[in-house]
Amino acid sequence: SISTVSRALKNSPEVGKEITDKVKALARKRNYRPNPFAMSLLKNSPRIIGIIVPDIVTHYYSSIISGINDIARKYGYSTIITYIRVEGIIACLSQETTDYSHFHVLLEQNVPLVFFDRICLKEKFSSVITDNVESAQRATNHFFETGSKRVAFIGGANHLEIVKQRKHGYLQALRENKIPIEKELVFCK
């Protein structure tokens, strides 16, 4: 029966060793892997975290998703990159996002939301970010330390906090190195 197979796969003492060994051998032969989504639905506890990113083909986002998956699995959660019934959402804003009102719905519905990389509504939601000011400052200083004389800053859309922070770090490095700011070397969309 389904319940006996399930118990055998979980090494339940209710199932004898002979049956457990047969079930596990057949599971290996058929390359069986438990479906975490189906199992969580049976328990009426999805333990699913939704991930929202601007795209999944960019190496940066695919590596972030991979890291989230590893940690989630460690704590018994599954992740999904779509919108179904979830216990929480990890999101990165698209560069084009300027209206954040849809996130207020999640707040009203008590859906936990954590932003990473590009964030908004800092006072309402948790976020995981890098220190963009320091990173840009260190990168710019590296160029000067290795002999570069003119370093340009090419950023994304000016309304993004991440771009403002990185530009600030770049400009801070110029000031630190007593290098005049050349407006033609600073480009943002």
Residue pairs with C-beta under 8 A, 6 or more apart in sequence:
4 15
4 19
4 23
5 23
7 14
7 15
8 15
8 19
8 20
8 23
8 24
9 23
9 24
9 27
9 34
11 20
15 23
26 32
36 47
36 78
37 46
37 48
37 78
37 80
40 46
40 47
40 48
40 78
46 85
46 86
46 87
47 76
47 77
47 78
47 87
48 77
48 78
48 79
48 80
48 84
48 85
48 86
48 87
49 68
49 72
49 77
49 78
49 79
49 80
49 86
49 87
49 88
49 89
49 90
50 79
50 80
50 81
50 82
50 83
50 84
50 86
50 88
50 89
50 90
51 65
51 68
51 79
51 80
51 81
51 89
51 90
51 91
52 81
52 83
52 89
52 90
52 91
52 92
53 61
53 64
53 65
53 81
53 91
53 92
54 61
54 92
54 93
54 94
54 95
55 61
56 62
56 65
56 81
61 92
64 92
64 116
64 117
65 79
65 81
68 79
68 90
69 79
72 78
72 79
77 87
80 86
86 111
87 112
88 111
88 112
88 113
88 114
89 106
89 111
89 112
89 113
89 114
90 113
90 114
90 115
90 116
91 113
91 114
91 115
91 116
92 115
92 116
92 117
92 118
93 115
93 117
93 118
93 119
93 120
94 118
95 118
95 156
95 157
95 160
96 157
97 118
97 120
98 159
100 120
100 121
103 113
103 120
103 121
103 124
103 125
106 113
107 113
107 124
107 125
113 125
113 126
114 125
114 126
114 127
114 128
115 121
115 125
115 126
115 127
115 128
116 127
116 128
116 129
117 129
117 130
117 162
118 160
118 161
118 162
119 125
119 127
119 129
119 161
120 161
129 162
132 162
132 165
132 166
132 169
133 165
133 166
133 168
133 169
133 172
134 169
135 166
135 169
136 153
136 165
136 166
136 167
136 168
136 169
136 170
136 173
137 169
137 170
137 172
137 173
137 176
138 169
138 173
139 169
140 151
140 153
140 169
140 170
140 173
140 174
141 173
141 176
141 177
143 151
144 151
144 173
144 177
144 179
150 182
150 185
151 170
151 174
151 185
152 185
152 186
152 187
153 166
153 167
153 170
153 171
153 185
153 186
153 187
153 188
154 187
154 188
155 163
155 166
155 167
155 187
155 188
155 189
156 162
156 163
156 188
156 189
157 163
157 188
157 189
158 164
158 188
158 189
163 188
167 186
167 188
170 186
171 181
171 186
174 180
174 181
